[in-house]
Amino acid sequence: MIFLPYEVKSGADNMKIDSELLDKSIKENSNEPIFRLYGWKPACVSLGRNQKSDFINENFLNSYGIDIVRRLTGGRALLHDDEITYSYVCPASILKNGQNVVESYKEISQILIDKLKKLDIVLDFGAQKQRNTHFDYCMLLSTGADLCYQGKKLIGSAQYRKNGYILQHGSILYDYDRALIEKLFGEKVNPSSITSIKEINPNISKEELIELLSF
């Protein structure tokens, strides 16, 4: 596995790097997976590949110094702020169930399960939860591919596939600003649906988490 150490970039740069890693793997017909860690500066809203952006108030974003970018992957909008983001690129053929979307999510996410278990954070895959919502902040929705701690979503992931290769990336919440999210997305954040590393164990620093996730 190729490991790319944690670095902080703008939203546009982060999405460009993920896209370039995927294209490079395809071009080189690589069988070696790539695991990357990164952060975001400034904070950034990412929109899913086909998600409408008409709910975004750009004046509000500007007033808080928040960028906006569109992901290659699908899903709903995310606020990338106090988190650690990972990306994983590989050919589907190296996974046991690479052609099955949900099973491939689980196989890749097992990396995160194994790592966080070392901090006594035991994760499992979330059950599908239907929620009546109009704008849909991604972390309020749980699918069978998301990672949860005691029923609360901690890590949300998304995939994009191209020419037999998979790009999976996702947000590991270290902490989150509930009031800001509610203002931004116009939805109430139910504490029973979402959690963060800081909430689970405030003694775990972000630096410690980054070191744990590093190879």
C-alpha positions as CSV (number, residue, x, y, z in Angstrom):
1,M,0.0,0.0,0.0
2,I,1.2,3.5,-0.8
3,F,0.5,5.9,2.1
4,L,0.3,9.6,1.6
5,P,0.8,11.4,5.0
6,Y,-1.7,13.9,6.4
7,E,-1.6,17.4,4.9
8,V,-4.0,20.3,5.0
9,K,-5.2,21.8,1.7
10,S,-8.1,23.8,0.2
11,G,-11.2,21.9,-0.8
12,A,-10.4,22.4,-4.5
13,D,-6.9,21.1,-4.0
14,N,-8.0,18.1,-2.0
15,M,-10.6,17.0,-4.6
16,K,-8.1,17.6,-7.4
17,I,-5.5,15.4,-5.7
18,D,-8.0,12.6,-5.1
19,S,-9.0,12.8,-8.8
20,E,-5.4,12.8,-10.0
21,L,-4.6,9.8,-7.8
22,L,-7.4,7.9,-9.3
23,D,-6.5,8.8,-12.9
24,K,-2.8,8.0,-12.2
25,S,-3.7,4.5,-10.9
26,I,-5.8,3.9,-14.0
27,K,-3.1,5.1,-16.4
28,E,-0.4,3.0,-14.8
29,N,-2.8,0.0,-14.4
30,S,-1.6,-0.1,-10.8
31,N,-2.6,-2.9,-8.5
32,E,-1.2,-1.1,-5.4
33,P,-3.8,0.7,-3.3
34,I,-3.3,4.3,-2.1
35,F,-4.3,5.5,1.3
36,R,-4.3,9.3,1.9
37,L,-5.1,11.4,4.9
38,Y,-5.9,15.1,4.7
39,G,-7.5,18.2,6.3
40,W,-9.2,21.3,4.9
41,K,-8.3,24.9,5.2
42,P,-10.4,27.0,5.0
43,A,-13.5,25.0,6.1
44,C,-15.4,23.8,3.0
45,V,-18.7,22.5,2.0
46,S,-18.5,19.6,-0.5
47,L,-21.5,18.7,-2.7
48,G,-22.2,15.3,-4.0
49,R,-21.5,14.7,-7.7
50,N,-25.1,15.2,-8.8
51,Q,-26.5,17.2,-5.8
52,K,-28.2,20.5,-6.5
53,S,-26.6,23.5,-5.0
54,D,-29.6,25.8,-4.9
55,F,-29.9,25.5,-1.1
56,I,-26.5,27.0,-0.5
57,N,-26.4,30.6,0.6
58,E,-23.1,31.9,-0.7
59,N,-23.3,35.1,1.3
60,F,-23.5,33.0,4.4
61,L,-20.5,30.9,3.4
62,N,-18.5,34.0,2.6
63,S,-19.4,35.6,6.0
64,Y,-17.9,32.5,7.7
65,G,-15.0,32.1,5.3
66,I,-16.2,28.7,4.1
67,D,-15.3,27.4,0.6
68,I,-17.5,25.2,-1.6
69,V,-16.4,22.4,-3.9
70,R,-18.1,19.5,-5.8
71,R,-16.9,15.9,-5.2
72,L,-16.4,13.2,-7.7
73,T,-18.4,11.0,-5.4
74,G,-22.1,11.0,-4.9
75,G,-24.1,11.5,-1.7
76,R,-25.2,14.6,0.2
77,A,-23.5,17.8,1.3
78,L,-20.8,17.8,4.0
79,L,-19.1,20.5,6.0
80,H,-15.5,19.7,6.2
81,D,-14.1,21.5,9.2
82,D,-12.7,19.8,12.4
83,E,-12.2,16.4,10.9
84,I,-9.7,14.0,9.3
85,T,-10.5,12.9,5.8
86,Y,-9.2,9.7,4.2
87,S,-9.2,8.6,0.6
88,Y,-8.5,5.1,-0.7
89,V,-7.9,4.3,-4.4
90,C,-7.6,0.7,-5.7
91,P,-8.7,-1.5,-8.6
92,A,-11.9,-3.2,-7.8
93,S,-10.3,-6.5,-8.7
94,I,-8.0,-6.6,-5.7
95,L,-11.0,-6.7,-3.3
96,K,-12.8,-9.9,-2.4
97,N,-16.1,-8.3,-3.4
98,G,-15.0,-5.4,-5.5
99,Q,-17.9,-5.5,-7.9
100,N,-20.4,-5.2,-5.0
101,V,-20.7,-1.6,-3.9
102,V,-21.8,-2.2,-0.3
103,E,-19.4,-5.0,0.3
104,S,-16.5,-3.0,-1.2
105,Y,-17.3,-0.1,1.2
106,K,-17.2,-2.6,4.1
107,E,-13.9,-4.1,3.0
108,I,-12.2,-0.8,2.6
109,S,-13.7,0.6,5.8
110,Q,-12.3,-2.4,7.8
111,I,-9.0,-0.4,7.7
112,L,-10.7,2.3,9.9
113,I,-12.4,-0.2,12.1
114,D,-9.1,-2.0,12.9
115,K,-7.3,1.3,13.5
116,L,-9.9,2.9,15.8
117,K,-10.2,-0.3,17.8
118,K,-6.7,0.4,19.1
119,L,-8.2,3.5,20.8
120,D,-11.1,1.3,22.3
121,I,-13.5,2.9,19.8
122,V,-15.5,-0.1,18.5
123,L,-17.3,0.7,15.2
124,D,-19.9,-1.1,13.2
125,F,-21.7,-0.5,10.0
126,G,-24.8,1.6,10.3
127,A,-28.3,0.4,9.5
128,Q,-30.2,2.2,6.8
129,K,-32.2,5.1,8.4
130,Q,-34.8,6.9,6.4
131,R,-35.2,10.6,7.3
132,N,-37.7,13.1,6.0
133,T,-35.5,16.0,5.1
134,H,-35.2,18.4,2.2
135,F,-31.5,19.4,2.1
136,D,-29.9,16.5,3.7
137,Y,-26.7,17.1,5.6
138,C,-24.8,13.8,4.9
139,M,-23.9,13.0,8.5
140,L,-27.6,12.9,9.5
141,L,-28.2,10.0,7.1
142,S,-27.0,6.5,7.8
143,T,-26.5,3.7,5.3
144,G,-25.1,0.2,5.5
145,A,-21.8,1.5,4.4
146,D,-21.3,4.1,7.1
147,L,-19.4,3.5,10.4
148,C,-21.2,4.1,13.7
149,Y,-20.3,4.2,17.3
150,Q,-23.1,2.9,19.6
151,G,-25.6,3.7,16.8
152,K,-24.3,7.2,16.1
153,K,-22.6,8.0,12.8
154,L,-18.9,8.8,13.1
155,I,-17.6,8.2,9.6
156,G,-19.4,8.9,6.4
157,S,-17.9,7.6,3.1
158,A,-18.7,7.8,-0.6
159,Q,-17.4,6.1,-3.7
160,Y,-16.7,6.9,-7.3
161,R,-15.8,4.2,-9.9
162,K,-14.0,4.6,-13.1
163,N,-12.5,2.1,-15.6
164,G,-12.6,-0.7,-13.0
165,Y,-11.0,1.4,-10.2
166,I,-12.5,2.7,-7.0
167,L,-12.1,6.0,-5.2
168,Q,-13.5,5.9,-1.7
169,H,-13.2,8.9,0.6
170,G,-14.8,9.9,3.8
171,S,-15.0,12.2,6.8
172,I,-13.9,11.1,10.3
173,L,-15.4,13.7,12.6
174,Y,-13.0,14.8,15.3
175,D,-15.5,17.5,16.4
176,Y,-18.3,19.5,14.9
177,D,-20.0,22.8,15.3
178,R,-23.7,21.9,15.7
179,A,-25.0,25.5,15.6
180,L,-23.0,26.2,12.4
181,I,-24.3,23.1,10.7
182,E,-27.9,23.9,11.6
183,K,-27.5,27.4,10.2
184,L,-25.8,26.2,7.0
185,F,-28.1,23.3,6.2
186,G,-31.4,24.5,7.8
187,E,-31.8,21.2,9.6
188,K,-31.7,20.3,13.3
189,V,-28.8,18.1,14.3
190,N,-30.0,15.3,16.5
191,P,-27.3,14.3,18.9
192,S,-28.6,10.8,18.9
193,S,-27.7,10.4,15.2
194,I,-24.2,11.8,15.1
195,T,-21.0,11.7,17.2
196,S,-17.4,12.7,17.1
197,I,-14.0,11.4,18.4
198,K,-13.9,14.3,20.9
199,E,-17.4,13.4,22.2
200,I,-16.4,9.7,22.5
201,N,-13.1,10.4,24.3
202,P,-12.0,14.0,24.8
203,N,-8.6,12.9,25.8
204,I,-7.7,11.8,22.3
205,S,-6.0,14.6,20.4
206,K,-6.3,15.1,16.7
207,E,-2.6,14.5,16.4
208,E,-2.9,11.2,18.1
209,L,-5.7,10.2,15.8
210,I,-3.7,11.1,12.7
211,E,-0.7,9.2,14.0
212,L,-2.9,6.1,14.6
213,L,-4.3,6.3,11.1
214,S,-0.9,6.6,9.5
215,F,0.9,3.6,8.0
